[in-house]
Structures are given as structure tokens and as C-alpha cells.
């Protein structure tokens, strides 16, 4: 099944920095003035094989599963308030250690318990994802999400893809009406309940 996406940019990360072995994918956001309950935005990723599916549920890396099945992808922890001016959440990817049957890693930003709390991305601004060489701290790519996603509660933000021996970064910006659960199911994860 061909997934619909709006690819805006392609950056060859391997060409941009031939020394890169470990990537940090970091996300940040600010919360608009809001009278309701605190908004908890989360960064998650799906580690995919050549069929575009996870190999097992452990390939869904998020706040309840901080490491991929092969331990090459790890989430640095959940930030529940988005406070501060820098990165709010980050995922580390050891691309040198990734299994050869991994072709793509897709990143999703979502709002925890969005439906129950009547929250969506109209309450969030200045969202970004940036790709950094973890060893040198050099920023290789940055994606500022400037679109208005209205009532979306999750957005497929970007991906990195193995093309031959090189890794490429692509912007996507695809709203997911069914939230993070929809993304998990579309990538073959059998997750009973996700906020």
C-alpha cells in the first residue's frame, strides 16, 4: 500500500556529513495560552523494514517503549510540559548499528490523551524537528512545522530513509486524524491502548 505524503525536501545526511554514525532527532514546541489541562506533546518513531512495516511491536519507540527491538534506536524520555527554549524530546539513532533489514524510520508528533482532553495542534506553535550528529553536535537538517493542522492530534512529521548505503531525510507533514494509534496500526503494531 503506497502511503500518501507530501515530501517537501530531501537531504542526503550521509553526504552532508560523511563522519556521522549516531543521529539525534530532536523535537521542540511551544504551547499557546490555554485555559484547559496541560498539553503533553510526544515524539515517537516507527522503525520499518522494506515492506514499510515494523518487524515487531518493539520497533515502535515512544514514551512507553524507550528502546527499539535491536537497541539501535532509543528515546531519551518524556517531557510533559514543553517548557524551555531548546529541544523538548529526542531520539538517538545509531545508524551504524541498525539492522540491514531496516530501511526507514518515521517520526510522529502527537498529543497525549488529546481526545479526552479536547486538545489539538491549534494549541501548539513553533514546532520543529532537527537532525543532529550526536558526536559533533552539528545540525544536519531542520524542519519547522509552520502549517496549521487545525484539529489534528498527531502529525507524521518526517522520516529518515536508507537509500543504498546512505541515509536521507524527508519532510512529510501529514496529519493523522486517528492520532498515534492510527499510525501504530498502519505500521503493523498491535497496541491495545495509546493516549
N, C-alpha and C positions, 0 to 999 in steps of 0.2 A: 504494500500500500504506500503510495507516494504521499508524503506529508506536505501540506500547504505551508509555505513560508515565504516571507518577504526578505530575501537576502539583500542587504544594503551594501555590505562591504566584505571583502576577502583580504585578510592579511596573512602572509606566509610567515609564521612565527619563527620557524627554523631558519629561514633565510635572513630574517631581521636580526637574529642573534644565534649564531652557529654554536655558541657555548651552552645554550640553555638545556638543562636537564630536568629542572624542577620548576613548575609553574605555580604561581599563586593567583587564583582567580578570586578577586576581592570585590565585594559589592557594598554600596553605601546608599543612603537615602535620608531624607528629612521628612518629618511629619508636619503637616499643616495644622493650624489651630483647629482643635476638635474637642467637642464637649463630651463625647462618649467615652467608652472604655479605651484603655491604652491599645495602640495598634502595634502588633508584632509582625514585622516583615521577615521572611525567611529566605535564605539562599539554599537551593538544593541542586543536585545534579543526577543525571542518569548516565551510567557507563554502558555503552551499547556495542554490540557486535556487528558484523557485516549485514545482518538482516534488519538492523535498526531496533533491536530488542535487547533488554537486559538478559544476561545469562542466568541470573538468579536474583532473588529479592535483595541480596546483599549489594547488588550493583546500583541500588537506589540509595544515594548518600544524602542524608538530611538530618534534622535535629534529633531524630530518634535512632539513627544509624550513622555514626560518625566516621565509619571506615568502609571502603568497598570490599568486596569479597576477596580480592587479591592484595589488599592493604596498600595499593599504589595511590589511592585517592582517599584523602581524609579531610573531614570538616573540622574547623578549629573551634566550633561551639556556637551556641545560640545567643544572639544579642536581642533582648526582648523589648528594647525601647528606642533603638536607633539614635541614641544620644551621641554627641561628639561630631567632629567635623571630618573625620577620616573614614577609613573602611569600617563598616559595621559587622560584616561577616566575611569569612574567607574559606576557600577550599584549596588544599595543596594537592598538586598532581605530579607524581614522579613519573614523567613521561619515559624516562629510560627504563623504568621497572614495569611499565604497563605491559600486560599480556599482548602477544601479537594478534590475538583474535578480537582486540578492542579497536574499533575504527572511529568512534565518535563519542564525545561527552557533551551532553546537552544540559544547559543551566536554566533553571526556572526560579523566578522570584515570586513569592506568594504571601498572602496574608493569613495568618493563623486564626482559625475559627471565624473567618470573615462572614459567613452566612449567619451564624448565631449572633454575632455582634453587629450585624448590618454595616460592615465596613467594606471598602473597595479602594482602588488606586486613585480615586479622586481625592483621598485624604493623604496622599503621598506625593512628594515632589523631589526634584534634584536627584533622581535615581541614576546610578551608574554601575557599570561593571568594568573592572580593569584587569588586564593580564600582565603579570609582573614576573621577571626572572627572580625566583626566590633567593638565589645565591648572591646576586648582584644588586637587587632591588631596582633594576631598570624596568620602567614601564614599556611594554611592547605594544599594547593596544588598549584603547579605552572606548567604551560605548556609553554615551549619555542618552538615557531614555527620555526624550523630550515629547513623545507623543502623549496624547490624552487617551487613556484606556477606559475612561468612563466607569462602568460598573464591573470591570474585570477584577477578579480576586486573585488571579495568577497570570503570569506572563512568561512565555518561553522567550528568554532574553537573548541568548547567544549560544554558540557551540564551538568546540574545537574539533577538528576532523583530521585524521591521518590520511594523507594522500601520498602514496608511495612511502618514502622514509621521512617525510616532512609533515609538520603539524600546521594547520591553517585555522584561523579564527574567522567566524562568520557572525554578523549581526542577524537576528531573526525578528524580534519584537512581535510575537504572535500571542494575542490574548487567549486564555483558556477559560471558556465560560464555566466549565465544570471544576475549576480550581486544580489544586495539586493532585487530588485523587484522579481526575481525568487524565492528567499527564502520566501518572504512575500506571494506570490501567492500559493506556495506549502503548506503553513500553514493556508490557508483559509482567508487571509486578502484581502479585496477589496480596494487596494490602487491605486489611479489613476496615481500618478507620484512620483517616488522616484529617487533621484540623484544617 
